[in-house]
Amino acid sequence: MAVAFIPLLLVVILFLIVPVVGLIVLQVYLSKMEKDWPGLILPILSLVWAIFTSIFLFLLAVRGSVIITMIIYIILSFTPAIVFFLIYKNVHKKQSPNKELDKMTIQDLS
């Protein structure tokens, strides 16, 4: 019986975990870039997506029992935007002191 769940587990890993890890790696890579805007691409896209889908869900909601579902959906849909933005802030913040130190070193050499 447990052998039958192994293909299902592989499908879950391939279609859920791998894309999430890939997006996180992409966000770290974009955040390490020297310019500010590449690191903000994924947070802004996920924020726009969350706002758009939340408004669409709100327009479809008619009954009161849907409100709890909407609140849960809004929390879950804004989570990637928050995670991407926190990754951007943490990674980009670590890059800034090095950039300032490099500027000071160049000024000292000239």
DACOR-V846320 format. One record per backbone hydrogen bond with DSSP energy under -0.5 kcal/mol. NH is the residue of the N-H (numbers start at 1). CO is the residue of the C=O. E is the energy in kcal/mol with one decimal. If there is no record, write none. Layout:
nh=<NH	NH>
co=<CO	CO>
e=<E	E>
This chain:
nh=<4	5	6	7	8	9	10	11	12	13	14	15	16	17	18	20	21	22	23	24	25	26	27	28	29	30	31	32	33	39	40	41	44	45	46	47	48	49	50	51	52	53	54	55	56	57	58	59	60	61	66	67	69	70	71	72	73	74	75	76	77	78	79	80	82	83	84	85	86	87	88	89	90	91	92	93	94	95	96	97	98	99	100	101	102	103	104	105	106	107	108	109	110>
co=<1	2	3	3	4	5	6	7	8	9	10	11	12	12	13	16	17	18	19	20	21	22	23	24	25	26	27	28	30	36	37	38	40	41	42	43	44	45	46	47	48	49	50	51	52	53	54	55	56	57	63	64	65	66	67	68	69	70	71	72	73	74	75	76	78	79	80	81	82	83	84	85	86	87	88	89	90	91	92	93	94	95	96	97	98	99	100	101	102	103	104	105	106>
e=<-0.6	-0.8	-0.9	-0.6	-0.6	-2.4	-2.2	-2.0	-2.2	-2.3	-2.6	-2.7	-1.8	-1.1	-2.2	-1.2	-2.6	-2.6	-2.5	-2.1	-2.5	-2.4	-2.4	-2.3	-2.4	-2.7	-2.2	-1.4	-0.8	-0.8	-1.2	-1.1	-2.0	-2.7	-2.6	-1.9	-2.7	-2.3	-2.2	-2.5	-2.7	-2.7	-2.1	-2.4	-2.3	-2.5	-2.4	-2.4	-1.4	-1.3	-0.8	-1.2	-0.7	-2.6	-2.5	-2.2	-2.6	-2.9	-2.3	-2.5	-2.8	-1.8	-0.7	-0.6	-2.0	-2.7	-3.0	-2.2	-2.4	-2.3	-2.3	-2.7	-2.4	-2.7	-2.7	-1.8	-1.2	-1.0	-1.5	-0.9	-0.6	-1.7	-2.3	-2.3	-2.2	-2.1	-2.2	-2.3	-2.2	-2.2	-2.1	-1.8	-1.2>
